Amino acid sequence: MSQQNLSRRRGAMGGIPVAYLAIWAAIIAVSAILPAIPLVGGGTFGGQEFILALPGLLFGPLGGLVAASVGSLIASLIAPATAYFGLLTFYVAAIAAAVAGLLMQNTGRSRLLVLIIYVVGAIAWPLIPAISSIGAYVYAKGAYWPMHATALLGLWASPWAVKQIRTFETTPVALGVAVISWTSYMINHLWLSIGYSYLYPEGPDQWVFAFMSGIVPGQRIVLTLVSVIIGSALIIGLHRAGVRFGADSGSALSEEDVEFDDVA
């Protein structure tokens, strides 16, 4: 099947047709009505949590951020039980998609932005008074930060992961998507934790228990595995269908003649 560069059509954002972004936003919104999973300490999250990194992989940082944000905003309205921060829940989805997209963009500048997002969150959680009652306590107990710190390994490995994804072969793509998705979910979880600490600053022992018992790490592993299964199938399937986006989109499906910068 011949390739088609969809970014040349009218109505593109960040090299991605708006129609694609609208479809993915609808997928995220509808996924929110799937059976919700209870969170330790209260609240639930729905099916959209399993696919938050995928808009970034498929559409790059800008397109992914827009699709995830709009989809999450709609999800907050149609499935309020999964909107743990109300209408502001969208920021968690936006961070996950933006980080995945920046890593797929695979430039020194994009990786620096991811590092900044991570460092700001990691410093803010234990130090800012409004949230430090949780952050400082769990860090002092050796909880969460070892898991969140794996994002730095993912950031370091992201150029390799992008190369694997762009082979469009099953096993390499799955490995690459796993690295990008895990890194995205770690940074996403760090900023989610900041929001929870601000809105629900009680019970820090529950936070420590949730980590030490393996509940939270297990949740993140499941989210990543589902992202790998769905994301790998979509990337390979759309590539074989001849779908291509602009070279500067940061998408896994950007034009194949792009040379990526591998120097951080």
N, C-alpha and C positions, 0 to 999 in steps of 0.2 A: 504494500500500500504506500502511496506517495506521501511525503511529508507535507504538513500544512502549518505554516507559521501563523498562529491565530492572533498574535500581537499586532499584526498589520491591519486587522479589522478595526472599524470604528468602535468607540466605547471601551477602550482598554485602560487599565489602571496598573501602573508598574509593570507594563508589558503583558498583563493578563486580561482577557476579555471580562467585562463586568458580569456578563451572563454566567460565566464559570464561578465567579465569586458569589453571585446570588444563589446559585444552586448549592454551593457548599455551605453558605450561611443557613440555607433551609435545612440541609442535612443535620447540621449541628443543632438547630432549633428543635427539629422533630426528634432527634436522639434523646433530648432532655426528658421526653415523656416516657422513655423506657424505664423499667423498674429501677428505682433508686437504691444506692448502696449506703448504708448508715455509716457515719463518721464517728470515730471515737471523740467523746466530749460534746456530741450533739451535731445535728445537721445531717444532710445527705448530699450525695452527688449522683447525677444521672448518667445516661449512656454517652452524653457528649464528651465526658471527661476522657474517654478512651481514644478520641480522635483529635484532640486539641493540637497536637504537634503536626498533624498531616497537612493543614492548609499551608503552613510554612514550607514544608517539603515540596508540595505541589505547585505553589504559587509564589514562592519567595517571601521576603520579609514584609513588603508593603501589601501585596495582595493577600498574604496569609493573615496579617494583622487585621485588615479590613473584614475579611470573611469571618474570622473567628470572633471579632468584636460584635459585628452585626448579628451573627448567629446566636451569640451568647445573650445579647440584649433581648432578642426575641424569645429565647429560651426562658429568660427570667420572667417574662410575661405569661407564657403558656404553661410553664412548669415551675411555679414559684417555690415549690418544696425543695427544688435542687438549686435555687438561687440563694446560697448561703450568705451572700453579702447584698441581697436585693439587686437592684439595677446595677450596682457597682461590681457585681460578680464578673462582668465582662473583662475586667482588667487581668484576671487570672488567665483567661483564654487568650487574651491579646499577647501576654508575655510568652506563653508557650509557643504560639504560632510565630511570633516575631523572632524568638531565639532560634527556632528551627530554620526559619528562612534566612536569617543572618549567617548561620553555620553553612547552609547550602550555598549561599553567595560566595563563600570561600575566598575571602580576601583578608589581608591583614587588618584593614579598617573594620570590617564586619565582625571579625573575631575580637577585636579590641572593644567594640560596643557590647558584645556579649559578656566579656570580662567585666566591664564597668557595671552592667546590670547585676551581675553576680556579686561583685565586691560591695556595691552600695547596699544591697539587701543583707549580705552577711554581716556587715558592720552595723547597719541600722538596727537589726533585730535585738541584739543584746545591749545596745547603747542608748537608743532613744527612749526617754522616760515613759512615754505613752505605751510602749510595747515591751520594754525591757523586763517587766515583772515576769514575763514568760520566757523571752529569749535568753536573758542572762542566766536564768535558773536552769533551763534545759541544756544550754551550752556547758555550764559548770558541772552538770551531771554526765557529760560526755555523750549526750543524746543529740540526734539530728545532724550536727555539723559533720560527723564522719560520712553520712550519706550525702549531704549537700556538697561536700568537698569533691565527690566523684565527678561533679560537673566540670571541674578543672581538668580531670583526665579526659573527659569527653571533648572538651574544647581543644586540648592538645591533639587528640586523635581525629578531630573533625576533617582535616584535609584528606586523610586516608579514607575516612568514611564516605566523603563525597566521591572520591575516585571509585570506590566500590559500587556506589549507587549508579554511577554513570557507565558501568559495564553493562547494565540492564540484564544481568544474569542472576538467576534466582538466589543462590547462596550469597554471593557478594552483596547484592542489593539488600537482602535481609540483615546482613551484618552491619552495613552502612546505616540503614534505617534504625537499627537498634541503638547505635552510638548516638545519632542525632536525636532520636526520641528520648532516650534516657537523660541526656544532657538537658534537653528542653524541659522534661518533667522535674528534674532536680531544681532548676532555677524557678520554674513555675511553682513548685512546692514551697520554696523558700519565701517567695512573695505572698503565697497563700497563707503561710504561717504568720507573716507580719499582719495581714488583715485580720486573721482570727485572734491574734494576741491583742489587737486594738479593740475589737468588738466584744470579745469574750475573755477578759483577762483573769479568769478564775481557773483553779485546779491545775497548776503546773505539773503536779505529780502524774496526772492523767497523760500529759504530753510525754513524759519520760517513759511511762509504762507502754504507751502506744508504740514508741520506738524500740525499746528494749525487748518487748515481746515479739517483735517482728511484724506487727500488724501493718504499720505504715510502710516499711520497706517492701513488704509483700504486696501491698496495694500498688506501689509504684512499679514493681516488677510486672504485675498483671497488666497495668496500663501500657507499659512498654511492649509487652508481648502482643497485645491486641493491635497496637499501632504497627508493629512489624508485619503482622499477618495482613492487615488491611492495606497498609501503605505500600508494601512490596508488590501486592497484587495490582494496585492501582497504577503504580509507577511503571511496572513492566507492561501491563495491559495497554495503557495510554500510549506508551512509547511504541509498542508494536502496531497500534492503530494509526501511527503517524502524527500524533499530536505534538506540536512544538510551540514553545513560547519564545519571547524575545531573549536575545543573548544576555541582556542586562537585567532580566527579571529575577534572577536568583533561584529559579525553579529547577527541580530535578529534570524537567522536560525542556530546559532551554536549548537553544540550537547547539548541535554537537560540535561545531567547529570552534567553540569557545575555549580559550586557554585560561585555566584558573591559576591564580596566584597562590603558591604553596608556602610562601614565606610569611610568618606571622609578623 
